[in-house]
Amino acid sequence: MQLSKYISERIVFSSQRAFTKVLVGIAVASVALSMAVMIVSMAVITGFNASITNKIFGFWGHIHITDLQVSRSYEPVPIMRNPTLVNEVKALKSSDWNPESIEETKSIRQIQTFAFLPTIIKSKQEIEGLVLKGIGDDFDETLIDQYIEEGRIPNINAEEPQREILLSVQTANRIQANVGDNVIMIFVNGNAETKRRFKICGLYKTGLEEYDIKFALIDIRNIQNLLGWSSDQIAGYEIFTSHPEELSQIADYLYESVIPNDLYAETIREKFPSIFDWLDLQRINEQIIIALMLLVCIINMATIILIVILERSQMIGLLKSLGAKNKQIRAIFLRYAFWILVAGLVIGNGVGLFFCWLQKNYPFIHLDEENYYVDVAPIAVKWVHVLGINLMSIIVVLLCMWLPTLVASKIKPVKVLKFN
């Protein structure tokens, strides 16, 4: 058994002075607290990002294929339905857009048509501006079902287009309307004004205030009729992929190799960059929290190691007088620091993961949905993140402990032993 390992274990498990025990307990507690905070913060931010992006992708898809002239003001620019293009997109495999991939399974989950039309909605009491999003019979209802608060989506499978509209809860509250009420939709085309009566068939709430107050869903055929489009004219296609982490590569491949030259493929991140930029800022907060917690670990560990070295100065002098090298002395206290660190990590992991389990199964931390887009703090624990935090903590803290252990190499045996 190595000398440093044997002595460090004897120091750890032997009786110590009460003062040192308290400091060691504080060091373990600080490591545990730091680890718990890092795990919880990473789980919350990961869950937060996943929750928001899933809402956005669920409402909009991952990639839009539209006309090159399409504008961000939601002014309708028609393109023709293209069944051949739809089949080519559906057949897309990972190996098509990623030459390094060996995966041959289809990467497109869903492709569906859509159209936009700005309008003004008028109830008996209020008037509001809206953007209507038209959905067709290829629409995947499960994408919006989870957000339905009351009623249902418009009937898109009827032979004739039904004048039904799915409003957000926020819009319904502002115009003081409920499910079953009739509202007047005012459409302006040049100098002409067209009015249509629609019935509110349901209310939805995604929690994304920026979008909920702006959009409503209707049958796409109503938009086609209002704009004078044929049944083959649409605003574009929404594409849902199984690889949301690689949207840019997929969109680039579609644009360069699949879609016609008069069409454009754009990711939702490019189309609505503001909310994604805001989510990216949360990652910066996560990095700051981790850095601060590691700093707390390092400061506390360095303090306790220095105190233990001073307490064991006579032992250090004795070992040196017996021929122990400075490298062996430093190894003793690095191992000592490792044992304290491991104890803190075990406790911190337990506390952090238990807190995450508690919040995920019995949510008790609630948020303002208008500001944070979710009503409870979401949790998503990824074990690779937990493992990464633990390994990083061990490596960084132990590397930083090398500096305080240099104090042991400065201790002179003649000075510490002559008083014994």
Secondary structure, DSSP 4 states (H G I P E B T S, - for coil): --HHHHHHHHHHHS---HHHHHHHHHHHHHHHHHHHHHHHHHHHHHHHHHHHHHHHHHHH-SEEEEETT--TT-----EE--HHHHHHHHT-BHHHH-TT----SB-EEEEEEEEEEEEEEE-SS-EEEEEEEEE-TT--THHHHTTEEEE-----SSSS---EEEEEHHHHHHTT--TT-EEEEEEEETTEEEEEEEEEEEEE--S-HHHHTTEEEEEHHHHHHHHT--TTEESEEEEEES-GGGHHHHHHHIIIIIS-TTEEEEEHHHHSHHHHHHHHHHHHHHHHHHHHHHHHHHHHHHHHHHHHHHHTHHHHHHHHHTT--HHHHHHHHHHHHHHHHHHHHHHHHHHHHHHHHHHHHS---B--HHHHS-SB------HHHHHHHHHHHHHHHHHHHHHHHHHHHH--HHHHHTT-
